[in-house]
Amino acid sequence: MRKILFIIILNIFLLVLCKTERDPVRIIQETINSIDTINSISYNQHLVRTNPQNTDKIIERDRSFLYKKLPEDSITGAKAHIYYYSEGLLVFEDIYDGNFLIRKNNYDSTVRFYDLIKYPEIKKSNRFWRKNTPYTMQAMLDFILKNQSEYKIDLLNDTIIDNIECFCVQTTLEDKSTMPGFNSDFTESPGCIETSYFYINKYNYYPLKIRLELYEKDKPEKVFFTDHHFYDIIFNTEIDDEVFSNQQKNMENFSIQYIDKL
């Protein structure tokens, strides 16, 4: 009798544990906590998104990223050096240290230089440079948790990304939108459906892929999407600050255009 009772209690415990483990809200919170431990990161990214001029076509991009954590008042939450490739060639670079942004065009050896100390109002525009860093992803997830009543949050079937088991958390927002702006506020959008898919490593709770979709209820076939796949991820690597802040070296032999407004 005691053995049967023990088995029943054990099964109940395992059932509760499994249910807790697969709670999408808990998984989102664990992901937020995991990103909190990241002071620096490097990774590659394959980006696929809808062509804004022709939704029947897609755009694909390959990029490499170096990020180092910055205080909350920065644009992306991180210092950044981003390398943009086309057919294996490095064509553009973005270099941001929190106070200055250098946008290098390696095709024609020109630089667009943004002095964000002298012109701080540039930072306030949604049209200005914003990137999907680990810390903006963290802000997106935090925004979802703080506004759970607005979202439908589901855990879909697990999937494999780069041979790694991942949770798939789906969030759905109706009649409102958060794009662009990385979930910093709502925009009233009657008839709009915004869906996000977060593919989260089951072992360290870090996103390996994010897919964002936007469409109208009466035109479900016309989906605008952005798909980010992150790979070759290295956490808390040593990154020399000169990678972000050595303006003279980063702009050497380039023609410079100083930008004072958008």
N, C-alpha and C positions, 0 to 999 in steps of 0.2 A: 504493500500500500504506500509506504513512504517513498519507494522507488518511483512509483507511478506519479505521485504528487510532485516529486522532484523534477521529473521529465516534463510534466505540465508547466510547472513554474519556469523551467529553463526555456521551454518553447515560447512562452509568453514574453520572457525577457528578450530572447533573440528577435522576436517579432517586433517588439517596441524599439529595440536597438536598430534593426534594419529600417524601420519606418523613419526614425530620427536621422539615420545616416543619409537617407534619400529625400530628406525634406529640402526643397529648392531654396527656401529662405535661409536655412542653415548653411547651405552650400554657398550662397551669395555672401553671407557674413564671413564664412571661412576664407573666401577669395579676397574680400576686403582686408581681412587680417593678414593674409599671406603677402599682399602687395605692400602692407605696412613695413615688412621686413626688408624691402628692396631699397638699397641706397644707390645702387647703380646697376645697369643692365645693358647687355648688347644682344642683338638678334637680327636675323634677316626676316624679310616679309615679302609675301606674294600677295598683291592686291588685285582683286577683280571687282569691277563696278560697272554700273550702267553708264552708257554714253549719254550725257544729258541732252545732246543734240539729236540722238537717234536711239530710242529705247530698244530697238531690235538688235543693236550691236553692243558689245561690251568692250571695256578698256582693261588691259592687264599691265601691271607695273611691278618691277622688282626693286627693292630698296634694302639698305642696311642701316641700322640705328645704333647710336650710342646715347644713353641717357644717364644723367646724374641728378639725384633728387634735389629740388629747390623748395623754398617756402611756398605756402599756398597762394601767395599773390602773383606768382609767375603765370604766364599764359598757359603753359602745359604742365606745370608742376615739376619741370625738370630742365636742366641744361641739356642741349641737344646738338648732335652732329649727325645729319642724315645724308646718306649717299643715294642718289637716284641713278638707276642704270637703264640703258636702252640697248638691246642686243649685245649685252655684255660690256658695254662701254659706260664709264662714269660721265654723265652729262650735266647733272646739277648737284649742288650741295647746299644744304641749309645749316647754318651754324648759329646757335642761340645760347647766350650765357645769362639770360635774365634781364639784361639791360640793353643789349644790342642784338640785332639780327642781321646776319650776312647771307644773302642769297646769291650764290655763285652760278654763273652760266659758263660751263667749261667749253661749250661750242664756240662762243665768240669772246671769251676772256673778259666778261663784264661782271660787275657786282652791283646789286642793289643793297644799299646800306641803310638800316633803320636804327636811328638813335632813339631808344625808348625812354631815356632819361630826359633828353631835351624835348621830345614830343610824346609824352605819356598818353595823350588822348588816342594815339594810334592803337594802343592795346585794347581799348574799349570797344572797338568795332568787331562785329561778328564776321566781317569780310577780311579781317586780318588773319595772319598765319596761326593756325591751330592744328595740332597733331594728336593722334590717338595714342598717347603715352600710357604706361602702366597706371599713372596717377589720374589721368582723365578717365580710364576704364574704371578705376576705383571710385571716382566721383559719380560716374554713371550708375554703378551698382548701389552706391550709398543713396543716391537720389531715388532709385527704385524702392529701396527699403523704407525710406522716409515717406514715400507716397504710395504705399501698398494698396490703399483703397482705390487708386486710379488704374492699377495694373492687374492683369490676369497673369499669374506666375505659375508655370508648369515645369515638371521635370520629364523630359522625353527619354527615349531609350538611350542607353550608353552607346558611345561610338568610339572608333579607333582613329586617332590622328597621329601620324608619324609613329605608328606601332605603340602608342600610349593610350591606355584606357581613359576616356573622358566622360564626365557628366555632360549632359546637354540641357541647359536651363533656357526655357523660352519665356519671354515677357511680351505681353500684348497690350497695346494702348489704343483705345478707340475714341474717335472724335476729337483727339488732341494730337499734337506732335511735339517732339523735343528737338528735331533736327532743323537747322544746324545748332550747335551750342553744347553738344555733349551732355544732354540731360541737365542743363542748368536752370531751365524754366519750361513751362508749358506754353504752347501756342494753340489757341482754339482752332480746330480744323474739322468742322462737321463733315462726316462721311469718310474720314481718313482712318486707315488702320496702320499702325506702326508696330512692327514685330522685330524683336532682337533675339538672336540665338547665341548663347555663350557656351563654348566648348571648353570645359575646365578640366585640367589634369586632375585625376582622382587621387593622386599621391601627394602633390604639393599645392593643389588648389590655385594654379596659375592658368589663365586663359591661353589656349593654343590657337584658338580661332574665334572670330566674332563675325557674325553676319547680321546686317541691319537691312530691313525691308520696309518699304513705304508704298501704299497703294490706296486707291479710293474704292469704297464698297461697290459702286456701280461700274467699276472698271478693274475687276480683280486680275485680269490678264495683263494689265500694264503695271508691272512692278519695278520700282526703282530700288536698287540694292547696292550695298557695298559689302565686300567679303574680304576680311583680313585674316591671313594665315601666317602665324609667327613660328619660326623654327631656328635651330642653332642657337638656342637661348643660353646665355651665361649670366648668372646672377652675381651681384656684388663683386664684379671684376674691378681691378685697379685701373682707373682712367685718369690720365694726367689732365689737369685743368686747362693746359695750353690747347688741347683739342678744341675747347669751346671759346676761349677768351683771348688767344693771341691774334688780335686783329691784323697787325702788321704782316705777320707771316701768312695768315689766311687770305689776305688780299694782295699779296705781292705779285707784281706783273699783270694785275687786272685793272681795267678801266672802271672807276667807281662812280656810281650815281647815288647821290645822297637824297633819301626820301624823307620829306617832312610832313606828308599827309597822304591819305588814300584817295 
